[in-house]
Amino acid sequence: MGIQLPPGIAPGNPLAPFLTRRVIGNRQEVTLGSGFIVSADGNILTNRHVVGNAGVVDVKRTDKREFRGQVIGSDALSDVAGIKIDSDSLPIVTTGNPSRADVGD
């Protein structure tokens, strides 16, 4: 297994760390996505289209820490997926009060 940048992406490109191409045998996969840490012990909410059919994903935080994440579930219809990383004391996303939310919030 090797890691390469996709064609046309320079190593100095600020998105380069997020656009790495994983080469597994003759199969290559390139993905990029975002997610939200929803519990301090490493549960992450993301989109199903981000994880695809993967069982394991690489998670890179903005503080440069990297984790191997386990896809714990996904739903194609709602385009939601859950990932679990092995960490603790993580900052979590702050959510609003659902009773005060309007459509589109």
Secondary structure, DSSP 8 states (H G I E B T S, - for coil): -EEE--TT--TTSTTGGGS-EEEETTEEE-----EEEEETTTEEEE-HHHHTT-SEEEEE-TTS-EEEEEEEEEETTTTEEEEEES--S--------GGG--TT-
